[in-house]
Amino acid sequence: MIIARMTGFAAALAALSLAPSVQAQAARSMPQASPLPPALPEARDVPYPGTIDLSIDATDVVRGVFRVTQTIAVAPQARELVLLLPSWLPGNHAPRGAINLLADVRFEADGKPVSWVRDKVAVNAFRLALPEGARQVTARFVHTSPLERGEGRIVMTREMLNLQWEKMSLYPAGYYVRGITMKPTVKVPGGWTVFTALDGMARRAGSGGDTVTWAATDYERLVDSPIFAGIHAKKWDLGQNVSMDVVADSPALLEIAPANLQTYRKMVSEASALFGAHHFDHYDFLLALTDRMGGIGLEHHRSSENQMDPRTWIDWEKSAWDRNVIPHEYVHSWNGKYRRPAELWTPDYQQPMRNSLLWLYEGQTQFWGHVLSARSGIQDKDTILGMFASVAGNYAEGTPGRGWRSVEDTTHDPIFSARRSIPYRSLSRGEDYYSEGALVWLEADQIIRQGTRGTKGLDDFARAFFGMRDGDWGELPYEFEDVVAALNGVHAYDWATFLKARLYQPGQPAPLRGLQMAGYALVWKDRPNAYDLGRAIAGKYLDLPFSLGVRLARDGTVQDTVWDSPAFDAGLVNGAKILAVNGTVYSDEVISEAITSAKSTKAPIQLVVQRGDRVMNVSIAYHGGLRWPWLEKQSGVKDAPLDRLLAPRTQ
């Protein structure tokens, strides 16, 4: 071994060579993490001491504001009170708390102002320092309801309002919300009809409006019982303790034909036959026929919030595409509210929810919403077939994102995407657990029917899994293994492998097997099916995803481009505007005719396109003609299983 000894000169030289990096390191600021503030109190399953009075003045329909006063009993010897605005809410599948809409927030303790700070991490939490011996806290604030669509969903107009308690009430941290008792009061414009599933309503007229109160209830049930109120309103009894409670922009919009109203009564009967049990004592469909208030379809245990276009009832045939929301939300009383994924049940509205089983929660609800709509006649069979065709075509040709992203992974989409518009949705995917989930459940239904020679189907699973414990108004959570066990209880099959392959693995074949097993085939025609046509007319767009690969507004503006489509290859992207087609000013008819004509020529379709301040010529070499998806019975099939699935079960 040779040991070299560094000379004094060499050592000095080495020290000089190291000096710059050492000095640079010494000069670098290197902070340490600061500690997080104290955590919020963890929810405990104990009653909150005392009843919280909640009073909301909802009479200012001109300015669209709700003025809130809450009186909150304070636990003995408490020196701090933490009040939360709900954040994670059932049915939203994401934190959607409206803390940004709360303003002029002030607190008093026993009549004297009390200071507060916002939690630095949970910004929907107010921390109040209480004086010694404090007995009662009063909170006063304003919920500044959106006035324009860009500010959020509009919930108040001059004719109606939608009051959602969780958007304008605070609750004390540290308790299960079912253990917090509240006494609600709402003041509405004089003469307005008020609809809600809450019990014990009393009303008192006054000069500034009518004051409505309800029996005290726990906060969980209060949040689950929103209000629709309006000046033009009507209520119908649908039987079996179910009612249709409707507000509209004008009285004429409420004039539903008796035969059409009967379809909703039929749906209630069909749902009872399907599930065989109820998990509510009474149920209210809250429906707004309006385009002035924001759209909604949101499930609750004993009610649902629904919105449809103003003329949906009086233009019944034209509006068939728009009527699926009622059956869908009704199914949720069983699937999503009573039976709920274990990771989606939380003790309060602060603990994060995990969405991994939404392919059952929403996917099978989507499936049963279509089936009940057909069985009852709320939507005609052609519309239902069009709905299935539309999503089947999309997954067969219009969603390249299926190659990298599973259906199960899309259950996280509500959290990070929040239904915002994004570029190239076909590659990114969206909340496909709804519609692709429905196609998977159609396949499951056909596996059961073929395996049992038609004696059983997914109806039997619905009755066994969702219809248990008749009269139970609580929540019964489940895990993946519970779903598999219930399916095996109907028909023995390798359901775990089936579900894992279809829902948890990307790159699966297009989910067409259920339709094929049910006697139908996906075909392509040069005109849109009934569902796609109605939706495009109402949305004022031209949808060409399976030809050029774009959706176009009436003025030619590109609203969406399918990844790797002819339009994508030509550089047509969102926001670009087609000015002319083959030398003629753009219109739906002009571009449709150009696509049709291109079938018989080798010449490309020539477009003049504006993008920003640039105008350019764009050539698209597409010759496949107009294409929209349809479902047709397979050759030689007369009595298709899908027809039997959609057929009524009750008289």
C-alpha positions in Angstrom: 0.0 0.0 0.0 1.3 3.4 -1.0 0.4 6.3 1.3 0.9 9.7 -0.2 1.5 12.6 2.1 0.2 16.0 0.9 2.8 18.7 1.0 2.0 22.1 2.6 1.7 23.7 -0.8 -0.6 21.1 -2.2 -2.8 21.2 0.9 -3.1 25.0 0.6 -3.9 24.7 -3.1 -6.7 22.1 -2.3 -8.1 24.4 0.4 -8.3 27.2 -2.1 -10.0 25.1 -4.7 -12.7 24.1 -2.1 -13.2 27.5 -0.6 -15.7 28.9 -3.2 -18.2 26.0 -2.8 -17.8 26.0 1.0 -18.3 29.7 1.2 -21.3 29.5 -1.2 -22.9 26.8 1.0 -22.3 28.9 4.1 -24.0 31.9 2.5 -27.1 29.9 1.5 -30.2 30.6 3.7 -31.7 27.3 4.8 -35.0 27.8 6.7 -36.7 25.1 8.8 -40.4 24.2 8.6 -42.6 26.2 10.9 -45.1 24.1 13.0 -48.7 23.9 11.9 -51.3 25.5 14.1 -53.2 23.3 16.5 -55.4 20.8 14.8 -59.2 21.3 14.8 -61.0 19.3 17.5 -61.7 15.8 16.3 -65.4 14.8 15.9 -66.8 12.8 18.7 -70.0 10.8 18.8 -71.5 12.8 21.7 -74.4 15.3 21.8 -73.6 19.0 21.6 -74.8 20.7 24.7 -77.9 22.8 23.8 -79.8 23.7 20.7 -78.5 26.1 18.1 -81.0 28.6 16.7 -80.5 29.3 13.0 -82.4 32.2 11.5 -82.1 33.1 7.8 -83.7 36.2 6.1 -84.2 35.3 2.5 -86.4 38.2 1.4 -83.8 40.3 -0.4 -84.4 38.7 -3.9 -83.4 42.0 -5.6 -79.8 41.9 -4.3 -79.7 38.1 -3.9 -78.4 37.9 -0.3 -79.2 35.8 2.7 -78.8 37.4 6.1 -78.0 34.9 8.8 -78.1 34.9 12.6 -77.1 32.0 14.7 -77.4 31.6 18.5 -75.0 29.0 19.8 -75.0 27.6 23.4 -71.4 27.3 24.8 -70.2 24.3 26.6 -69.5 25.0 30.3 -66.0 26.3 31.1 -65.1 26.5 27.3 -62.5 29.2 26.5 -62.5 28.6 22.8 -65.2 27.8 20.3 -64.3 26.6 16.8 -67.1 27.1 14.2 -67.0 25.5 10.8 -68.7 26.2 7.5 -69.3 22.7 5.9 -66.6 21.8 3.4 -66.9 18.1 2.3 -70.6 17.4 1.5 -72.4 14.2 0.5 -73.3 14.1 -3.1 -70.6 16.7 -4.1 -67.8 14.1 -3.9 -65.4 17.0 -3.2 -64.8 20.0 -0.9 -67.4 22.5 -2.2 -67.9 24.7 0.8 -68.9 28.2 -0.1 -66.6 30.0 2.4 -65.8 32.6 -0.3 -69.5 33.8 -0.2 -69.6 34.6 3.5 -69.1 38.2 4.3 -69.5 40.7 7.2 -68.9 37.9 9.7 -69.3 39.1 13.3 -69.5 37.3 16.7 -70.8 38.2 20.1 -70.4 36.4 23.4 -73.4 37.1 25.7 -74.1 40.3 23.8 -70.5 41.7 23.7 -68.2 41.6 20.6 -65.7 38.7 20.7 -62.6 38.5 18.6 -61.9 35.7 16.1 -59.2 34.4 13.8 -59.5 32.2 10.8 -57.6 28.9 11.0 -54.5 29.2 8.8 -54.9 25.6 7.5 -58.7 25.0 7.5 -59.7 28.4 6.2 -63.4 27.5 6.6 -62.9 27.4 10.4 -63.4 30.4 12.7 -61.6 30.3 16.1 -63.3 32.4 18.8 -61.5 33.3 22.0 -64.3 33.2 24.7 -64.3 35.3 27.9 -64.5 33.4 31.1 -68.0 32.2 31.9 -69.4 32.7 28.4 -72.7 31.0 27.9 -73.9 31.9 24.5 -72.4 33.0 21.2 -74.3 34.9 18.5 -73.0 34.8 14.9 -74.2 37.2 12.2 -73.1 37.2 8.6 -74.2 37.6 5.0 -74.3 34.9 2.4 -73.6 36.8 -0.8 -75.5 34.7 -3.4 -74.0 34.7 -6.9 -75.7 37.2 -9.3 -73.9 36.1 -12.5 -73.0 32.6 -13.6 -69.3 33.4 -13.5 -69.6 34.0 -9.8 -71.0 30.5 -9.1 -74.4 28.8 -9.2 -77.3 31.3 -9.0 -79.7 30.2 -6.3 -82.0 33.3 -6.0 -84.1 35.1 -8.5 -87.1 37.4 -8.3 -89.3 34.3 -8.7 -87.6 31.6 -6.7 -84.8 30.5 -4.4 -82.9 27.4 -3.5 -81.7 27.5 0.1 -79.0 25.1 1.0 -78.3 25.1 4.7 -74.7 24.1 4.5 -73.8 27.2 2.4 -75.1 29.6 5.1 -74.7 28.0 8.6 -71.9 27.3 10.9 -71.5 24.3 13.2 -69.2 23.6 16.2 -66.2 21.5 15.6 -65.6 18.4 17.7 -68.9 16.6 17.3 -70.6 14.2 14.9 -73.1 16.4 13.0 -75.9 14.0 13.9 -75.3 15.0 17.5 -75.8 18.8 16.9 -79.4 20.0 17.2 -80.6 23.0 15.3 -83.9 24.9 15.3 -84.3 26.4 11.8 -86.2 29.6 10.8 -86.4 31.2 7.4 -88.1 34.4 6.3 -89.3 34.4 2.7 -91.1 37.0 0.6 -94.8 37.2 1.4 -96.9 34.6 -0.3 -94.1 32.4 -1.6 -94.6 28.7 -1.4 -91.9 26.8 0.6 -91.0 23.2 -0.2 -88.7 21.0 1.9 -88.5 17.5 3.5 -88.2 19.0 7.0 -90.9 18.2 9.5 -93.1 20.3 11.7 -93.5 23.4 9.5 -95.3 26.5 10.9 -95.8 29.8 9.1 -96.5 33.3 10.3 -97.2 36.2 7.9 -95.6 39.6 8.5 -95.2 43.0 6.9 -91.7 42.2 5.6 -92.3 38.7 4.6 -93.5 35.3 6.0 -91.6 33.6 8.8 -91.4 29.8 8.5 -90.2 27.5 11.2 -89.7 23.8 11.5 -89.2 21.3 14.4 -85.7 21.1 15.8 -83.6 18.5 14.0 -80.0 17.3 13.9 -77.6 19.1 11.7 -77.0 16.1 9.4 -80.7 15.9 8.6 -81.0 19.7 8.2 -78.2 19.8 5.7 -79.8 16.9 3.9 -83.1 18.9 3.6 -82.7 21.9 1.4 -85.5 24.4 0.4 -87.0 25.3 -2.9 -89.4 28.3 -2.6 -91.1 30.5 -5.2 -94.0 32.7 -6.2 -95.1 30.3 -9.0 -95.4 26.9 -7.4 -97.4 23.7 -7.3 -97.4 20.4 -5.5 -98.6 17.0 -6.8 -99.1 13.8 -4.8 -97.3 10.9 -6.6 -98.4 8.2 -4.1 -96.5 6.2 -1.5 -95.8 9.4 0.5 -93.9 10.9 -2.5 -94.6 14.4 -3.8 -93.5 16.5 -6.7 -92.8 20.1 -5.5 -92.2 22.5 -8.4 -91.3 26.2 -8.7 -91.2 27.8 -12.1 -90.4 31.1 -13.9 -94.1 31.6 -14.8 -97.4 29.8 -14.0 -97.8 28.5 -17.6 -94.7 26.3 -17.2 -96.4 24.3 -14.5 -99.1 23.0 -16.8 -98.1 19.4 -17.2 -100.5 17.1 -19.1 -102.1 14.5 -16.9 -100.7 11.6 -18.9 -97.2 13.0 -18.5 -97.6 13.5 -14.8 -98.7 9.9 -14.6 -95.3 8.8 -15.7 -93.8 10.1 -12.5 -96.4 8.2 -10.4 -95.4 5.2 -12.5 -91.7 5.8 -11.7 -92.5 5.8 -8.0 -94.3 2.4 -8.3 -91.5 1.0 -10.5 -88.8 2.0 -7.9 -90.8 0.3 -5.1 -91.0 -2.8 -7.2 -87.3 -2.7 -7.9 -86.0 -2.1 -4.4 -88.8 -3.6 -2.4 -88.2 -1.3 0.6 -88.1 2.4 1.5 -85.5 4.3 3.5 -87.7 7.4 4.0 -91.0 8.2 5.7 -91.8 10.7 2.9 -90.0 12.0 -0.1 -90.1 15.4 -1.9 -88.9 16.0 -5.5 -87.8 19.6 -5.4 -87.9 20.8 -9.0 -87.2 24.1 -10.6 -88.4 24.7 -14.2 -86.1 27.6 -15.0 -83.1 28.9 -16.9 -82.6 31.8 -14.5 -81.5 29.8 -11.5 -78.5 27.6 -11.9 -78.8 23.9 -12.9 -78.6 21.2 -10.3 -79.3 17.5 -9.7 -78.4 16.6 -6.1 -79.4 13.7 -4.0 -80.7 13.7 -0.5 -82.2 11.0 1.7 -85.8 12.3 1.8 -85.7 14.7 -1.1 -83.7 15.8 -4.2 -82.8 19.1 -5.8 -83.5 19.1 -9.5 -83.6 21.7 -12.3 -84.8 21.3 -15.9 -85.3 23.7 -18.8 -88.3 26.0 -18.3 -90.4 24.4 -21.1 -89.5 20.8 -20.3 -93.0 19.9 -19.2 -95.0 21.8 -21.8 -92.8 20.8 -24.7 -92.8 17.2 -23.6 -91.7 15.4 -26.8 -89.0 17.9 -27.6 -87.5 17.7 -24.1 -87.3 13.9 -23.7 -83.5 14.1 -23.5 -83.7 16.4 -20.4 -85.9 14.4 -18.1 -83.5 11.7 -16.7 -82.5 13.8 -13.6 -85.6 12.9 -11.6 -85.2 9.1 -11.9 -81.5 9.3 -11.3 -81.8 11.4 -8.1 -84.6 9.2 -6.8 -82.4 6.1 -7.1 -79.9 7.8 -4.9 -82.2 7.6 -1.9 -81.3 3.9 -1.9 -77.9 4.0 -3.6 -75.7 6.7 -2.3 -77.7 7.9 0.7 -78.8 4.7 2.5 -76.1 2.4 1.1 -73.0 4.4 0.8 -69.3 3.5 0.3 -67.6 3.3 3.7 -65.0 5.8 2.7 -67.7 8.3 1.6 -69.4 8.3 5.0 -67.9 10.8 7.4 -68.9 12.0 10.9 -68.8 15.7 10.0 -68.3 17.9 6.9 -64.6 18.5 7.6 -63.1 15.0 7.3 -62.1 14.3 3.7 -64.1 11.8 1.7 -62.6 9.2 -0.6 -64.4 8.4 -3.8 -63.1 5.0 -4.9 -66.4 3.2 -5.1 -68.3 5.9 -7.1 -68.6 3.4 -9.9 -71.3 1.7 -7.8 -72.7 4.9 -6.1 -73.0 6.8 -9.4 -72.5 4.2 -12.1 -75.3 1.9 -11.0 -77.5 4.9 -10.2 -77.0 6.0 -13.8 -77.9 2.5 -14.9 -81.1 2.4 -12.8 -82.0 6.0 -13.7 -82.1 5.0 -17.4 -84.0 1.8 -16.7 -86.7 3.4 -14.4 -87.1 6.2 -16.9 -87.9 3.7 -19.6 -90.1 1.5 -17.4 -92.2 4.5 -16.3 -92.3 6.3 -19.6 -90.6 9.5 -18.3 -88.4 9.1 -21.3 -89.3 7.1 -24.4 -87.4 4.0 -25.4 -85.7 5.7 -28.4 -84.2 8.4 -26.1 -82.9 5.8 -23.7 -81.3 3.8 -26.5 -79.8 7.0 -27.8 -78.3 7.7 -24.3 -76.7 4.3 -24.3 -75.6 4.7 -27.9 -74.0 8.1 -27.2 -71.8 6.9 -24.4 -71.0 3.6 -26.1 -69.9 5.4 -29.2 -67.8 7.8 -27.1 -65.9 4.9 -25.5 -65.6 3.0 -28.7 -64.0 5.9 -30.6 -63.9 9.2 -28.8 -62.0 8.6 -25.6 -58.3 7.8 -26.1 -57.7 8.6 -22.5 -59.1 5.1 -21.7 -55.7 3.8 -22.7 -53.9 5.3 -19.7 -56.6 6.0 -17.1 -59.0 3.6 -15.4 -62.6 4.2 -14.6 -61.8 3.9 -10.9 -59.2 6.7 -11.3 -61.8 9.0 -12.7 -63.6 8.9 -9.3 -61.0 11.4 -8.1 -61.9 13.8 -10.9 -64.5 15.8 -8.8 -61.8 16.7 -6.3 -59.1 18.0 -8.6 -61.1 19.0 -11.7 -64.4 20.2 -10.1 -66.1 20.0 -13.5 -64.1 22.9 -14.9 -63.6 23.0 -18.6 -60.2 21.5 -19.6 -58.4 21.1 -22.9 -58.6 17.7 -24.6 -61.0 16.0 -22.2 -61.0 13.0 -24.5 -57.4 12.4 -23.5 -57.6 13.5 -19.8 -61.1 11.8 -19.2 -63.7 13.2 -16.9 -66.2 11.6 -14.5 -66.6 8.5 -16.6 -67.6 6.4 -13.6 -71.1 7.6 -14.3 -71.6 6.4 -17.9 -68.9 3.8 -18.4 -70.0 2.5 -15.0 -73.5 2.2 -16.3 -72.3 0.1 -19.3 -70.4 -2.2 -16.9 -73.5 -2.8 -14.9 -75.4 -3.5 -18.0 -72.9 -6.2 -18.7 -73.2 -7.5 -15.2 -77.0 -7.7 -15.6 -76.6 -9.8 -18.8 -74.1 -12.1 -17.1 -76.6 -12.8 -14.4 -79.5 -13.3 -16.8 -77.5 -15.6 -19.1 -76.1 -17.5 -16.1 -79.5 -18.0 -14.5 -81.3 -18.6 -17.8 -83.3 -15.5 -17.4 -84.6 -16.2 -13.9 -82.5 -13.4 -12.2 -80.9 -10.1 -13.1 -79.4 -7.0 -11.6 -82.9 -6.3 -10.2 -82.3 -9.1 -7.7 -79.0 -7.5 -6.7 -80.7 -4.1 -6.2 -83.4 -5.6 -4.0 -80.8 -7.6 -1.9 -78.2 -4.8 -1.6 -80.2 -1.6 -1.5 -83.6 -2.8 -0.3 -82.7 -4.4 3.0 -84.1 -3.2 6.4 -87.3 -1.5 5.2 -87.9 1.7 7.1 -84.2 2.3 8.1 -83.5 6.0 7.6 -79.9 5.8 8.5 -76.8 5.0 6.5 -75.4 1.5 5.8 -71.8 1.7 4.5 -70.2 -1.0 2.3 -66.8 -2.1 1.0 -65.7 -3.6 -2.3 -66.0 -7.1 -0.8 -69.6 -6.5 0.2 -70.5 -5.7 -3.4 -68.8 -8.9 -4.6 -70.6 -11.0 -1.9 -74.0 -9.5 -2.8 -73.5 -10.3 -6.5 -72.4 -13.8 -5.7 -75.5 -14.2 -3.6 -77.5 -13.6 -6.8 -75.4 -15.6 -9.2 -72.0 -17.3 -8.5 -69.3 -15.7 -10.8 -65.8 -14.4 -10.5 -67.2 -10.9 -9.8 -64.0 -9.6 -8.1 -62.0 -10.3 -11.2 -64.7 -8.9 -13.5 -65.0 -5.6 -11.6 -61.2 -5.2 -11.2 -60.7 -5.7 -14.9 -63.5 -3.5 -16.1 -63.1 -0.7 -13.6 -59.5 -0.7 -12.2 -57.4 -1.5 -15.3 -56.8 1.0 -18.1 -56.6 0.0 -21.7 -59.7 -2.2 -21.6 -61.7 -3.0 -24.8 -64.6 -0.6 -25.4 -67.4 -1.5 -22.9 -69.8 -2.8 -25.6 -70.2 -6.4 -24.4 -73.2 -5.7 -22.3 -75.1 -4.2 -25.2 -74.1 -7.1 -27.4 -75.2 -9.6 -24.9 -78.5 -7.7 -24.6 -79.2 -8.1 -28.3 -78.1 -4.7 -29.7 -75.2 -3.5 -31.8 -73.5 -0.1 -32.0 -73.9 1.2 -35.6 -73.1 4.5 -37.2 -75.5 6.8 -39.2 -75.3 10.1 -40.9 -77.8 11.8 -38.5 -77.8 12.1 -34.7 -80.0 9.8 -32.6 -82.9 11.2 -30.6 -80.9 11.9 -27.5 -77.9 13.5 -29.2 -80.2 15.6 -31.4 -82.2 17.0 -28.5 -79.2 17.7 -26.4 -77.5 19.6 -29.3 -80.5 21.7 -30.1 -80.9 22.7 -26.5 -77.2 23.3 -26.1 -77.0 25.3 -29.4 -74.0 23.4 -30.7 -73.1 21.0 -33.5 -71.4 17.9 -32.2 -69.0 16.2 -34.7 -66.8 14.0 -32.5 -66.9 11.0 -34.7 -66.3 12.8 -38.0 -64.1 15.9 -37.8 -63.6 15.4 -34.1 -65.0 18.7 -32.8 -67.9 20.3 -31.0 -68.8 23.7 -32.5 -70.9 26.5 -31.2 -73.5 28.0 -33.6 -71.0 30.7 -34.6 -68.3 28.2 -35.5 -66.2 28.5 -32.3 -64.5 25.2 -31.3 -65.8 24.1 -27.9 -64.0 20.8 -27.7 -61.5 18.8 -29.9 -61.0 15.1 -29.8 -57.4 14.0 -29.3 -55.9 12.6 -32.5 -59.0 13.4 -34.6 -58.8 15.0 -38.1 -59.5 18.4 -36.5 -56.7 17.8 -33.9 -54.3 16.9 -36.6 -55.2 20.1 -38.5 -54.6 22.2 -35.5 -58.2 23.1 -34.6 -58.2 23.7 -30.9 -60.6 25.1 -28.3 -61.3 28.8 -28.9 -60.5 28.8 -32.6 -63.4 30.0 -34.8 -64.3 28.7 -38.2 -65.2 31.6 -40.4 -65.7 29.9 -43.8 -66.0 26.4 -45.2 -64.9 25.7 -48.8 -65.3 29.4 -49.5 -68.7 29.8 -47.9 -69.5 31.6 -44.7 -69.7 29.1 -41.8 -73.0 27.7 -40.6 -74.0 24.2 -39.3 -75.6 23.4 -42.6 -72.5 24.5 -44.6 -70.0 22.4 -42.7 -72.3 19.4 -42.6 -72.8 19.6 -46.4 -69.0 19.9 -46.8 -68.4 16.8 -44.7 -71.0 14.9 -46.7 -69.6 16.1 -50.1 -66.1 15.1 -49.1 -67.1 11.4 -49.1 -67.1 11.4 -52.9 -63.9 13.4 -53.5 -60.2 13.3 -52.6 -60.0 17.0 -52.0 -59.7 18.1 -48.4 -62.2 20.3 -46.6 -60.9 23.9 -46.7 -61.5 26.1 -43.7 -60.8 29.7 -42.9 -60.1 29.8 -39.2 -59.5 32.7 -36.8 -57.4 32.1 -33.6 -56.8 35.2 -31.6 -55.5 37.9 -34.0 -54.5 35.4 -36.7 -56.6 34.2 -39.6 -55.3 31.1 -41.4 -56.3 28.6 -44.0 -56.7 25.0 -42.7 -57.1 21.9 -44.7 -58.7 18.7 -43.3 -58.3 15.5 -45.2 -61.4 13.7 -43.9 -63.7 11.7 -46.2 -65.7 9.5 -43.8 -68.9 11.5 -43.9 -71.1 12.5 -41.0 -71.2 9.8 -38.2 -73.3 9.5 -35.1 -73.7 6.4 -32.9 -77.0 4.5 -32.8 -78.1 1.2 -31.2 -79.9 -1.3 -33.4 -81.1 -4.8 -32.7 -78.7 -7.5 -34.0 -79.8 -9.3 -37.1 -82.4 -12.0 -36.4 -83.1 -10.8 -32.8 -86.7 -10.2 -32.1 -87.0 -10.3 -28.4 -83.8 -8.6 -27.2 -82.8 -8.9 -23.6 -82.4 -5.1 -23.4 -86.0 -4.7 -24.5 -87.0 -6.9 -21.6 -84.8 -5.0 -19.2 -86.5 -1.7 -20.1 -90.0 -3.1 -20.1 -92.4 -2.1 -17.2 -92.6 -4.3 -14.1 -95.9 -2.8 -12.8 -99.3 -2.1 -14.2 
